[in-house]
Amino acid sequence: MEDHIAEELVTIITKEKKSRHEDAFERAFELTKAYAGSANAQASAIPFVFEKLFELFVTGKTRS
């Protein structure tokens, strides 16, 4: 995860100040919850899924 994306995530979680990426966080969180609740979910993949979804919603792309 790029540094600026990680900083935005920390800002949202700690609620230090308003972030323009709170909507991206909410969407990534909801989709990750849906994945985690599915029968095929792998526990070790859940953080990775959230990270990639958040990055996608913030930047419009993901790094490989």
Secondary structure, 3 states (H helix, E strand, C coil): CCHHHHHHHHHHHHCCCCCCCHHHHHHHHHHHHHHHCCCCCCHHHHHHHHHHHHHHHHHCCCCC
